[in-house]
C-alpha cells in the first residue's frame, strides 16, 4: 500500500529523559499533522548518545510510563524510536521499538556495538543477537541501528527474511572530509543507503540526529531512499528537520521487475559457502 513516512530529525539532550519525551511527543504531533502514517526517530532519541555511566539511570523497561505513552500515541501513527532498554536480568541494550495500534510490534537490539575511535558502546551495553523482519500494515520491514548497517550481512539477512523496507536509526557523528570537501561521514552514509537499496531492491528510511555532545557534532541528513537507490526526500544538514515522503508501492513492484536482484538471489549457495567457511575456520 502507498503511505506517508516522516523522519523526525531531532536534537535530543544528553541524559534528559523528560525533555526528550516532550520533544518526541511534539514531533509525533507534527508528523500526524503532516498526514504521516509512520514516523521514524533517530538512535537513542530518548536519551542522547554518549551516555557512558548514565546508562543504568536512563534505561527503560518496556512497561515504563514513557513507553506506555508511546503505545497510546501509536494508535494515531506508527512509531519507530530508539532508547536504552533494560532487561529483566539487568542487561542494557541499545534498542529500537516499532509501535502501532497501541502495541509494541517489534524490538530490535543493536547487534554491532562500535568500540573504536570515539565510540565505546560495548563498555556499557550488551549486544543483540538477531536480525528479524516483521510484518506491518505497510508491508514487511526490518530495523537496523547505525553500525548494524555497516555490516553487509545485516541488511542482507533482513531482505532475505522478506523485508522490503529497511529502517535505520542512527546517531552518526561528523567525521572526515570527502573528495569533494564535504563531510566524510555524510558522503559515506549516502553511498551506503543508496547502494543497499539498489542491491536489495528495498526502500531505506535513514533517520539521523543533530546537535552536539561533548564537542562532537551529529550531522543529520536523514533520507528516504527508493528501491532504485534514488533519493525520495532528504533532510538538511546540522539542523532539526522533518522529512515527509510519500511512498509509492508501485515503485517497489516496478523496480523488482526491472532489476530482479532479490528474485535471482541464491540463498542455498550463500548458506553452503558460509558453512564451508565456518567449518574451515573451526579447523
C-alpha positions, 0 to 999 in steps of 0.5 A: 500500500502507498503511505506517508513516512516522516523522519523526525530529525531531532536534537535530543539532550544528553541524559534528559529523559523528560525533555526528550519525551516532550520533544518526541511527543511534539514531533509525533504531533507534527508528523500526524499533522503532516498526514504521516502514517509512520514516523521514524526517530533517530538512535537513542532519541530518548536519551542522547548518545554518549551516555557512558555511566548514565546508562543504568539511570536512563534505561527503560523497561518496556512497561515504563510510563514513557513507553506506555505513552508511546503505545497510546500515541501509536494508535494515531501513527506508527512509531519507530524510536530508539532508547536504552532498554533494560532487561529483566536480568539487568542487561542494557541494550541499545534498542529500537521499538516499532509501535502501532495500534497501541502495541509494541510490534517489534524490538530490535537490539543493536547487534554491532556495538562500535568500540573504536575511535570515539565510540565505546558502546560495548563498555556499557551495553550488551549486544543483540543477537538477531536480525528479524523482519516483521510484518506491518500494515505497510508491508514487511520491514526490518530495523537496523541501528547505525553500525548494524548497517555497516555490516553487509550481512545485516541488511542482507539477512533482513531482505532475505527474511522478506523485508522490503523496507529497511529502517535505520536509526542512527546517531552518526557523528561528523567525521572526515572530509570527502573528495569533494570537501564535504563531510566524510561521514555524510558522503559515506552514509549516502553511498551506503543507503543508496547502494543497499537499496539498489542491491536489495531492491528495498526502500531505506528510511535513514533517520539521523540526529543533530546537535552536539555532545561533548564537542562532537557534532551529529550531522543529520541528513536523514533520507528516504531512499527508493528501491532504485537507490534514488533519493525520495526526500532528504533532510538538511544538514546540522539542523532539526528537520522533518522529512515527509515522503510519500511512498509509492508501492508501485515503485517497489513492484516496478523496480523488482521487475526491472532489476530482479536482484532479490528474485535471482538471489541464491540463498542455498549457495550463500548458506553452503559457502558460509558453512564451508567457511565456518567449518574451515575456520573451526579447523 
